[in-house]
C-alpha cells in the first residue's frame, strides 16, 4: 500500500501509526513509551509517567484515548482493562 505521508516526520499530536496491548505490571516497564492509551473498559489507571511521576487517573470512561507518555501501567490501582498503547 502506498503511504502519501511516508516522507513526513511523525509528531506527538499526529495520529498513531502503531499499537500494542498493555498488560499492567508493577515491575515491568513497557517496551517503549506510549504516545497515548486507548481504554477499552473504563475504570482507574495507575501509571508511571515518562518523567517518573506516579499518577492515578480515576474513573476513565470506556472508549477514551488519553494522550499520555507513560513508561509503565501499574497492576496495583488499575481497574480499567483492554488497554492499548498507541505509538
MARBA-3410 file (N, C-alpha, C, O; in Angstrom, 1 decimal):
87
0.8,-1.2,0.0,0.0,0.0,0.0,0.9,1.2,0.0,1.9,1.3,0.7 ~ 0.5,2.2,-0.8,1.2,3.5,-0.8,0.8,4.3,0.3,-0.3,4.4,0.7 ~ 1.8,5.0,1.0,1.6,5.9,2.1,2.0,7.3,1.7,3.2,7.6,1.6 ~ 1.1,8.2,1.4,1.4,9.5,0.9,2.1,10.4,1.9,2.7,11.4,1.6 ~ 2.1,9.9,3.2,2.8,10.7,4.3,4.1,10.1,4.8,4.6,10.5,5.8
4.6,9.1,4.0,5.8,8.4,4.4,7.0,9.3,4.6,7.9,9.0,5.4 ~ 7.1,10.4,3.9,8.2,11.3,3.9,8.1,12.3,5.0,9.0,13.1,5.2 ~ 7.0,12.4,5.7,6.7,13.3,6.8,7.2,12.8,8.1,7.1,11.6,8.4 ~ 7.8,13.6,9.0,8.1,13.2,10.3,6.9,13.1,11.2,6.0,14.0,11.2 ~ 6.7,12.0,12.0,5.5,11.9,12.8,5.7,13.0,14.0,6.8,13.3,14.4
4.5,13.5,14.4,4.5,14.4,15.5,3.7,13.8,16.7,3.0,12.9,16.5 ~ 4.0,14.4,17.9,3.2,13.9,19.1,1.7,14.2,19.0,1.0,13.5,19.6 ~ 1.3,15.2,18.2,-0.1,15.5,18.1,-0.7,14.8,16.9,-2.0,14.9,16.7 ~ 0.0,14.1,16.1,-0.5,13.4,14.9,-1.1,12.1,15.3,-1.0,11.6,16.5 ~ -1.7,11.4,14.3,-2.4,10.1,14.6,-1.3,9.0,14.9,-0.2,9.1,14.5
-1.8,8.0,15.7,-0.9,6.9,16.0,-0.7,6.0,14.7,-1.6,5.9,13.9 ~ 0.5,5.5,14.6,0.8,4.6,13.5,1.0,3.2,13.9,1.1,2.3,13.0 ~ 1.1,2.9,15.2,1.3,1.6,15.7,0.6,1.4,17.0,0.3,2.4,17.7 ~ 0.4,0.2,17.4,-0.3,0.0,18.7,0.1,-1.4,19.3,0.6,-2.3,18.6 ~ -0.1,-1.6,20.6,0.2,-2.8,21.2,-0.7,-3.0,22.5,-1.0,-2.0,23.1
-1.0,-4.2,22.8,-1.8,-4.5,24.0,-0.9,-4.2,25.3,0.2,-4.5,25.3 ~ -1.5,-3.6,26.3,-0.9,-3.3,27.5,-1.3,-4.3,28.6,-2.5,-4.4,28.8 ~ -0.4,-5.0,29.2,-0.7,-5.8,30.4,-0.1,-5.1,31.6,1.1,-5.0,31.7 ~ -1.0,-4.6,32.5,-0.5,-3.9,33.6,0.5,-4.7,34.5,0.2,-5.9,34.7 ~ 1.5,-4.1,35.0,2.5,-4.8,35.8,3.2,-3.8,36.8,3.4,-2.7,36.4
3.4,-4.2,38.0,4.0,-3.4,39.0,5.6,-3.4,38.8,6.2,-2.6,39.5 ~ 6.1,-4.3,38.0,7.5,-4.5,37.9,8.1,-4.3,36.5,9.3,-3.9,36.4 ~ 7.3,-4.5,35.5,7.8,-4.5,34.1,7.4,-3.2,33.4,6.2,-2.9,33.3 ~ 8.4,-2.5,32.8,8.1,-1.3,32.0,7.6,-1.7,30.6,8.0,-2.8,30.2 ~ 6.9,-0.8,30.0,6.5,-1.1,28.6,7.8,-1.2,27.7,8.8,-0.6,28.0
7.6,-1.8,26.5,8.8,-2.0,25.6,9.2,-0.6,25.1,10.4,-0.4,24.9 ~ 8.3,0.3,25.0,8.6,1.7,24.7,7.6,2.6,25.2,6.4,2.2,25.3 ~ 7.9,3.9,25.5,6.9,4.8,26.0,5.7,5.0,25.0,5.9,5.1,23.8 ~ 4.5,5.2,25.5,3.4,5.4,24.7,3.3,6.9,24.2,3.9,7.8,24.8 ~ 2.5,7.1,23.2,2.0,8.5,22.8,0.6,8.7,23.3,0.2,9.8,23.4
0.0,7.6,23.6,-1.4,7.6,24.1,-1.8,6.2,24.5,-1.2,5.2,24.2 ~ -3.0,6.2,25.2,-3.5,4.9,25.7,-5.0,4.9,25.4,-5.7,5.8,25.7 ~ -5.4,3.8,24.7,-6.9,3.6,24.5,-7.4,2.8,25.6,-6.8,1.8,26.0 ~ -8.5,3.1,26.1,-9.2,2.4,27.3,-10.4,1.7,26.7,-11.4,2.3,26.4 ~ -10.3,0.4,26.7,-11.5,-0.4,26.2,-12.6,-0.5,27.2,-13.8,-0.4,26.8
-12.2,-0.8,28.4,-13.2,-0.9,29.5,-12.8,0.1,30.6,-11.7,0.0,31.1 ~ -13.7,0.9,31.0,-13.4,2.0,31.9,-13.0,1.6,33.3,-13.3,0.5,33.7 ~ -12.4,2.5,34.0,-12.0,2.3,35.4,-10.9,3.3,35.7,-10.6,4.3,35.1 ~ -10.1,2.9,36.8,-8.9,3.7,37.2,-7.7,3.1,36.5,-7.6,1.9,36.1 ~ -6.7,4.0,36.2,-5.5,3.6,35.6,-4.3,4.2,36.4,-4.3,5.4,36.5
-3.5,3.4,36.9,-2.3,3.8,37.6,-1.1,3.7,36.7,-0.8,2.6,36.2 ~ -0.4,4.8,36.5,0.7,4.8,35.6,1.9,5.5,36.2,1.9,6.2,37.2 ~ 3.1,5.1,35.6,4.3,5.8,35.8,4.6,6.6,34.5,4.8,6.1,33.5 ~ 4.6,7.9,34.7,4.8,8.8,33.5,6.2,8.7,33.0,7.1,8.1,33.7 ~ 6.5,9.1,31.8,7.8,9.0,31.2,8.8,9.7,32.1,10.0,9.2,32.1
8.5,10.8,32.7,9.4,11.5,33.6,9.6,10.9,34.9,10.4,11.3,35.7 ~ 8.8,9.9,35.3,8.9,9.2,36.5,7.8,9.4,37.6,7.8,8.7,38.6 ~ 6.9,10.3,37.4,5.9,10.5,38.4,4.8,9.4,38.3,4.5,8.9,37.3 ~ 4.4,9.0,39.5,3.3,8.1,39.6,2.0,8.8,39.7,1.8,9.8,40.5 ~ 1.0,8.4,38.9,-0.3,9.1,38.8,-1.4,8.1,38.7,-1.2,7.1,38.0
-2.5,8.3,39.4,-3.7,7.5,39.2,-4.8,8.4,38.5,-5.2,9.4,39.1 ~ -5.2,7.9,37.4,-6.3,8.6,36.7,-7.6,7.9,37.1,-7.8,6.7,36.8 ~ -8.5,8.6,37.7,-9.7,8.0,38.2,-10.9,8.0,37.3,-11.1,9.0,36.5 ~ -11.7,7.0,37.3,-13.0,6.9,36.5,-12.8,7.2,35.1,-13.6,8.0,34.5 ~ -11.8,6.7,34.4,-11.6,6.9,33.0,-12.7,6.2,32.2,-13.0,5.0,32.5
-13.4,6.8,31.3,-14.5,6.2,30.6,-14.0,5.3,29.5,-13.0,5.5,28.9 ~ -14.8,4.2,29.3,-14.5,3.3,28.2,-14.5,4.0,26.9,-15.4,4.9,26.7 ~ -13.6,3.7,26.0,-13.5,4.3,24.7,-12.7,5.6,24.7,-12.5,6.2,23.6 ~ -12.1,5.9,25.8,-11.3,7.1,25.9,-9.9,6.9,25.3,-9.4,5.8,25.3 ~ -9.3,7.9,24.7,-7.9,7.9,24.3,-7.2,9.0,25.1,-7.6,10.2,25.0
-6.3,8.6,25.9,-5.6,9.5,26.8,-4.2,9.8,26.1,-3.4,8.9,25.9 ~ -3.9,11.1,25.9,-2.7,11.5,25.3,-1.5,11.5,26.3,-1.1,12.6,26.7 ~ -1.1,10.4,26.7,-0.1,10.3,27.8,1.2,9.6,27.3,1.1,8.6,26.6 ~ 2.3,10.1,27.8,3.6,9.4,27.6,3.9,8.7,28.9,4.4,9.3,29.8 ~ 3.7,7.4,28.9,3.9,6.6,30.1,4.9,5.5,29.8,5.0,5.0,28.7
5.6,5.1,30.8,6.6,4.0,30.7,6.1,2.7,31.4,6.7,1.7,31.1 ~ 5.1,2.9,32.2,4.5,1.7,32.9,3.1,1.9,33.3,2.7,3.0,33.7 ~ 2.3,0.9,33.1,0.9,0.9,33.7,0.9,-0.1,34.8,1.2,-1.3,34.6 ~ 0.7,0.4,36.0,0.8,-0.4,37.2,-0.4,-1.4,37.3,-1.6,-1.0,37.0 ~ -0.2,-2.6,37.8,-1.3,-3.5,38.1,-2.1,-3.1,39.3,-3.3,-3.1,39.3
-1.3,-2.7,40.3,-1.9,-2.2,41.6,-2.6,-0.8,41.3,-1.9,0.1,40.9 ~ -3.9,-0.7,41.5,-4.6,0.6,41.3,-5.2,0.7,40.0,-5.9,1.7,39.7 ~ -5.0,-0.2,39.0,-5.6,-0.2,37.7,-6.8,-1.1,37.7,-6.6,-2.4,37.9 ~ -8.0,-0.6,37.5,-9.2,-1.4,37.3,-9.7,-1.4,35.9,-10.5,-2.2,35.5 ~ -9.3,-0.4,35.1,-9.6,-0.4,33.7,-9.0,-1.6,33.0,-8.0,-2.1,33.4
-9.5,-2.0,31.8,-9.0,-3.1,31.1,-9.1,-2.9,29.6,-9.6,-1.9,29.1 ~ -8.6,-3.8,28.9,-8.5,-3.8,27.4,-7.8,-2.5,27.0,-8.2,-1.7,26.2 ~ -6.6,-2.3,27.6,-5.8,-1.1,27.4,-4.9,-1.4,26.2,-4.3,-2.4,26.0 ~ -4.7,-0.3,25.3,-3.9,-0.4,24.1,-3.0,0.8,24.1,-3.4,1.9,24.2 ~ -1.7,0.5,24.0,-0.7,1.6,23.9,-0.6,2.0,22.4,-0.5,1.2,21.5
-0.6,3.3,22.2,-0.6,3.9,20.9,0.8,4.6,20.7,1.3,5.3,21.6 ~ 1.3,4.3,19.5,2.7,4.9,19.2,2.6,5.7,17.9,3.6,6.2,17.5
END
